[in-house]
Amino acid sequence: MKPEQRRLLLFVALAIVTAGVGFLIGRSTSVPDTTLAKRAPLIGIASLTSENYVRAIRESGGIPVVLPNTGGNTDRVPEYLDLLDGLLMPGGADIPPSEYGEEPHETVELLDDDRYQFEKVLIREWMEKTDKPLLGICLGSQWINVAAGGTLIQDIPSERNANHRDTEHPVTLEPDSRLARILGSGEVKVNSFHHQAADDIGKGLRAVAKSPEGIVEATETTDPDRFLIGVQWHPEKMMPEDGTQAKLLKAFVEAAASH
């Protein structure tokens, strides 16, 4: 054997021995394995309508994942149910009243069909086939109620003689609700951009916040083990300045992380 070949074999042998010793030392010491650190939860945002949702999820410790509704395609919904840790249903236009058995009021401005078809399947599948956290904001809150078999006030000004568009008002929370515990208060001031709200409350839900006129401002599941909340206001627009509203997004992301 030539000297160069012997040196090469010796080098390879030493490398193998060194690697083996390093492995044994690594096995016998308590060096933290960062690859096992818990990742931030993946939060799906259906049909992105504002960057505020992305920012709010990111600032609350989650990883925002925008779910496209192109063509109203729902083929990927089963994968979303499997991969995502939480779902945020954002604000938008109006759900077709045919979804809850009514003719449309003249003020109704319908969701575009792609978004409607996609979100109708997504929200129902998420509620019925998973127990993962769900947060509905404005339209998203209305979707929760309709998907659970509830109905909506189609136009608050003409049906309830009150204005909830482009204003602020207080809401009173049920003291035994999850939402009240999260916000740490029985009454909070909120922004308001909606002309519809929950009317008949859907199965498995309860109203947990109301405006001074008695308009339902928030619902949540009656299941004490699940995070499922819908609010008519926009907490993502109020944070980070409003620390109380930031608590809601933070609690949602934390629920997704620990699920």
N, C-alpha and C positions, 0 to 999 in steps of 0.2 A: 504494500500500500504506500502510495506517495505521501510525503510530508504534508502537502496541502490537503489531501483527503483526510489524513488523521486529525489535522487541526479542525476541519469542518465537522467531523463526527464528534470531537470533543466539545466543540461549541454547542452543537445541537443537544448533546447529553446534559451539559450544564444548564442550558435553557429549560429543558424538561424538568430537571431537579428543582431549579429555582421557582418555576411555575407551581410545582407541587407543594413546595414549602410555603409559598405565598398563599396558596389555597387553604392549606391547613391552618396557617396563622389567621387568615380571614375567618375561617370557621370557628376559631377559638376565641375571637375577640368580639366585642359588642359594637362594632362599627355600624351606624344606622344605614339601612338600605333605603335610599331615597326613592327608588323605583316603586316601593310599596306605599309611599305617601298617598293619602287619599286625594284624588283629583277634584277639581271644582266641578259642580254639577252642570250638566248640559241642559239649558233652558230653551225650549222651542218657542219662537214667537211667530204666531200665525199671521201671514199676510202683512208684512211690515208696513206701517202707515206713518211712523215717525222715528227719528233717530233717538228720541227720548227713551224709548223702551230699551234699546240696546245699551245706552249709557246707564240706565237705572239697574239693569241686570248685572252689568259689568261692575258697577260701583258697589253692588250688594254681594259680590263674591261669586257670581255665576258666569258661565260661558254662554253668551247669547247665540242661538242658532236660528237664523231666519228661514222659515218654511215657505217655499214658493207655492203660489196657487195657480200657476200658468195652465191655462186650458181647463181649469177645474179638475185637474187630474188627481185622483185619490189612490193611485197604485202604491205609493210609498207610505201611506198611512200606517199599515201594520209595522213597518220598520221604524217609524217615528215612535210608535207606542213602545217598542222594545228598547230603542237606543236612548231616548230622552229621559231625563230625570224629573223634569217638570214642564208644564205647558202654560204659557201666557197667551190669553186671547185678548187682543187689543181693541181699541175703539174703531168706529167707522160708521157707515151709513146704516140703513134700517133692514132688518130681517123681513122677508116677504110675510105678510100676515097670514097667508095660506098655511104657513108652518104651524100656526096655532088656531087654525080653523076660522079665520075672520077675513072679511073683505078689507082692502086697504083704505085707510083714511086719506083724504086729499093731500095731506101734508107729508105723507110717507115718501121718502127718497130711498129707493131700493139699492142694496148692495149690487155691485156688478156680478154677473152670473158666475164667472170663474171663481171669485172669492166665495160667493154663496154656496156653490156646490162643494167646494173644498172644505170650508169650515163646518158645514152641516155634518159631513161625515166625520171629520176630525174630532169635533167636540163630543159627538155621541159615542164614538169608539173610545175616546179617552175616559169618559165618565163611566161607561158600562164595562169596559174590558180591562181597566187598570184601577189601582188605588193610589196612583201617583198624584203629587200635588198639582193643583190647578188654580190659577188666578185669572179672573175675568175683570177687565176694565171697561167701563161704559158699555159699548156694544157687547164686549166679551161677557159682561155680567148678564146682559139680556139673553145671550146665547145659552148660558148656563141654565137659566130659568126655562127657556123654551125647550131645550133639549131634555129637561126633566118633566116636560108635559105642562108647563105653566103658560100663561098668556101675558101680553103686554098692554099697558096703556099706550095707545098709538100716538097720541098728541096731548101732552100735559096741559098746554095753555087752553085748548078748547074743551078738554074733558075734565080738567081739575082746576081750571082758572088760576093757574100758577105758572111762573116762568122759571125754567131751570137752564136756560141757555145764556152763555157768556155772563155769568154772575158768580157770586159766592154766597154761601149760606151755612148755617150750622146743621149738624146731624146729631141725633141722639141715638146712642148704641144700647143694645140690650146688655145689661151688666154681666150676665152669665155666658156671653158669647166669646168664641175664640178671638173674634175681631177686637172686642173691647179689651181683652187681656193683652193682645199684641200691641195695640195703640196706647194702652195704659191710661185710658180716659173713658168717661161715659158720654162725653160730648166733644166733638171736634168741628172746626171750621174747614170747609172743603170748597174747591173750585167746582164749577158746574157748566157742562157744555151739551147737555142732552135734552131732547124733547120727548123721549120715551122712557118707560121704566116698567119694572115688574108689576103685574096686576094680580092675577091668581098665581099663587106660589106653587112651583112644581113639586113633584113627589121627592121626598128625601131632602128637601130644603126647608129653611125657615128664614123669615125676614129678621134681620138683626140690627138694622139702622134705618131711621126715617127722618125726613125733613120736617120742619115745623108744620107744613100742610098735610103731613101724613103720607107723603110719597115714599115708597120703599127705595132706600139708597144703598142697601147692601143685603146680600143673602149669603148663607153658608150651609154646608151639609149638616145633617143631623147626626152623622157618623162622627163620634168624638175622636176617632183614631185617624181621620183623614183631613188633610189641609185642602179644602175646596171652598174658596171665597170669591164672591163677585161684588165689586163696588161700582157705583155709578160715576164717581168722581175720577180724576186722573192723578193718582199719587206720584206717578213718574214725572209729571210737570212741576210738582211742588217740592221735590227733593233736588239737591241736598239741603236747601235752606230750611225746609220744614222737617225737623228731625222726627216728629211724630209720624209723618207719612213715610219717611224712610224706613221706619220700623216694619211696615207692612211688606215692602219688597225684600227686606233683609230676612224676615221670618219665612217668607215664601222660598227664598233660595236656600235657607238653612234646612227647611223641611225637605226640599229636594235632595240636599246633600246627605241627609241622615236616613232617607227612605231605604 
